[in-house]
Amino acid sequence: MRYSVYVLFIASIIFFVSSCKQDVEPLYFGYEYFGWEEGKYVEYEVTEIFHDAALQPANDTNKYILRTLVGEEIEDNEGRMARKFFRFRYDLNSGSLIDQRVWTSILVGRRGEVVEENQRKIRLVFAVTPDKTWNVNAFNTFPADDARYTDLHQPKTLNNFSLDSTVTVLYEDFFSLVDYRKRFDVYAPGIGLVQRSYKDLRINNFDTLNIQQGTEVHFKLLDYGQE
């Protein structure tokens, strides 16, 4: 009798543990947000604004089309498999090619990295969870630039594109009497970067429209797909 009770007790524990395991959802790493598939392209309208109240005109705006394309696999200088990452810059009005550059991108460990003008930057870390923080410039010579995730897996509409899921990488959000700095990127699975906003402004008396000096850069999503 005691043996039967013991067996029943052990079986109950096993059933309970098994049931608990079934209730735990597997961790979603979110590698798809990096958009690393060969032939994947994204096009943006880029707006750069330079402010200086002491000059005339006080605001100088430059717009162009930027097309990025994930290229073929290559071996990086550490013997790892990376991909070429092409960037084509076109005149907004004529469509003529202004500039063409080749960066590299790599998924290594749990990081999505891009080598931009010979400077390696950690753009994403995995798994995509709200507690993640990292230094974008951990592998280059620039000062530390801490990033974190916000608005995880949220639907978003950008320039009439309805995206089922996005995640925001927030670099900085600072507001004071004389300073306004906000920088963030937005990524969508299977696409990669879909929005970028950079503001580093000197303002007057908490008024973000009364700009004394600074720079803004904004990426507006125009198109994306597979070649």
C-alpha positions, 0 to 999 in steps of 0.5 A: 500500500505504501509503495502504491502511494509512493508511486502515485506521489512521484507520478503526480510530481512528474505530471505537474512538472511536465504541465508547467513546462508545457505552459512556458512559451519558448523565448523569441529571440527576434533575429528577423528584426535584423533583416539579414536575408540576401537581396533584401532592400529598403528605401528611405527619404532622408531629411537632414536639417542643420540649424544655426540662428546666427546664420542666414538662413538659419535652417539648411535642409538637405533631402535625398533617397537612400537605398540599402541592399543586403549583399552576398556572404563574405568572410570578415577580417576575423574569419566569420561569415558576414554580408556586404551591405550596400548603400546607394544615395540618389538625388531626390529630384533627378534620381541620379546616383550621388554616392555608393558605399559598401558596409558589412553586416553580421549576425554573431552570437546574439548581436546584429552588427554593422561596420559603418565606415570601418567602425563596428556598431552593435545595432541589435542584441538578442533576445529582444526583451525589455531588459536589454541594454547595450553599448552600441560602440563597444567595438569601436573608438567612439564614446559609449552610446547606450541603447535599450529596447522600447515598444516591443513587438508593436504594430506601427504605420509608417508612411502608409505602410502597415507593419504588424510588428516593430521594435524601437531602439532608444539611444537618447531622450533628454530634454532641458531648458536649453537642450533637446536630444532624442535619437531612436531607430525602429525595426520590423521583422523581415525588413530591418530598419524602417525608421530613424530619427536623430535630434541634437538641438540647442533650444531656448527656454524649453521651446523645442521650436525655438532652435538656436543650433543643432542637427536633425536627421530623419529616415522616412520609409519609401519602399522595401522588398526582395530583389 
